Amino acid sequence: MKSNYSNAAQLKDLMTAPPMTAEQHAQVMRKRIEQRRKVEEARDLKRAIGWQLDKR
């Protein structure tokens, strides 16, 4: 089973770090959404190409 906890940061460092600002959070979320859209578009393109090849 793959572990989701691959961050090697110490707990003390994580607990004493200042919280993320709203702007930082928005930037992280925009980047995550952009990456997910790229993956979805690539998957859709791959399916469309495969469907066209099957029709021949």
Rosetta blueprint (number, residue, H / E / L):
1 M L
2 K L
3 S L
4 N L
5 Y L
6 S L
7 N L
8 A L
9 A L
10 Q L
11 L H
12 K H
13 D H
14 L H
15 M H
16 T H
17 A L
18 P L
19 P L
20 M L
21 T L
22 A H
23 E H
24 Q H
25 H H
26 A H
27 Q H
28 V H
29 M H
30 R H
31 K H
32 R H
33 I H
34 E H
35 Q H
36 R H
37 R H
38 K H
39 V H
40 E H
41 E H
42 A H
43 R H
44 D H
45 L H
46 K H
47 R H
48 A H
49 I H
50 G H
51 W H
52 Q H
53 L H
54 D H
55 K H
56 R L
